[in-house]
């Protein structure tokens, strides 16, 4: 059982940013500089090929801390960011690069599905060990309500099986914009917590129907599909319900245990 | 050219409600009791078989007046509410009743499409004449930004061809939950203003794919699909962007002519 080992800390604009490791997994924790006893904890996943401090993710994390006083955690997915790459990682990246250069979208999809499945299988227990360790910090504890704050593509490919298998997650934001594998549909069927699903409507290389099938599969009685024009790179969300997680995690916070 | 002829007026909770006619068409205008010079004007359409003062519509209208200081107008669709029914109306209603009693969903869909098309053809010029007349009222004038405030089913079946053909409408809320006819897809392709599209995800008798095709058809660069579980009767919207029309109509109000 690993503990959270903080390595660096820096504070700016009222947000404390602390790098840490839990075992081999490097992560980062954003929290209010003024303290955050048992505040809701939001898990954020980065996209494929990116890392835990990708600017868009860090900006969303800081905005969440500032707006709601929540704590946000991100970790590097296997083979991403500060983590070493296995032979499997290197091979998948090389194959993906080649398929993309060749414009072979079928091959890209096939590698993405295979590698995404493998990454999720490695990442879910890492997230759970990270959560175990974070919950042993007095400032978080077992009381902090937990939500999955999304990230489209890989962040959702990992977040769906994680949310399906970890009852600590009380609400989740997922997104489309990637190739949906059958295992993800199966995992979605086991999710019953409130879900917000963000779909870039026009992803050239992604089958829209499979994303809609994924939304359809969530067993949640409260789920929202929000789609806007654009692909997962160009998307500009309009009229998005930014309060979704805050609403559900605050509710979890005040609900009887 | 008909003028607005006000017939009754009543005021409650800060909202002035005035019945009127424009030619043969009866309507109702809700506005702030404190006055509303050139405030944005929201057109609301009622559902099939209902009328201009259906409780849900009236409640939405009053909420819009109270929250934003806007003016809201609703008119009875042909053959609905206080309007006489033609032979065509009586026949369609009788056929629909019979098909529903027999549980013949294909026949219901076929009548709905045929009758819905006929109603829209009659209703669009009526809405336009109503708008012409309302714009000649000093309190509204040609300056008031205009939005279509939706209503699912018939309200959208009429609102889409209206918005496609009337450049005065600057933003529109539509909804799914009814059988989509090809003419509606064609009209949607001509719509370029911001659109919010509300889709009940689980309508037993309605093809979800046709509703998604309708959303896809809007030519608007800003369009949002918002779906929640339930059919058009049981739907409970979650995290809906209630400020959509207000945002776009206020923008229209301050934009240079």
Interface residues (C-beta under 8 A of the other chain):
Chain A: X194 X196 X199 X201 X212 X215 X216 X220 X221 X222 X223 X224 X225 X226 X227 X228 X229 X238 X239 X240 X241 X243 X244 X247
Chain B: X194 X196 X199 X201 X212 X215 X216 X220 X221 X222 X223 X224 X225 X226 X227 X228 X229 X238 X239 X240 X241 X243 X244 X247
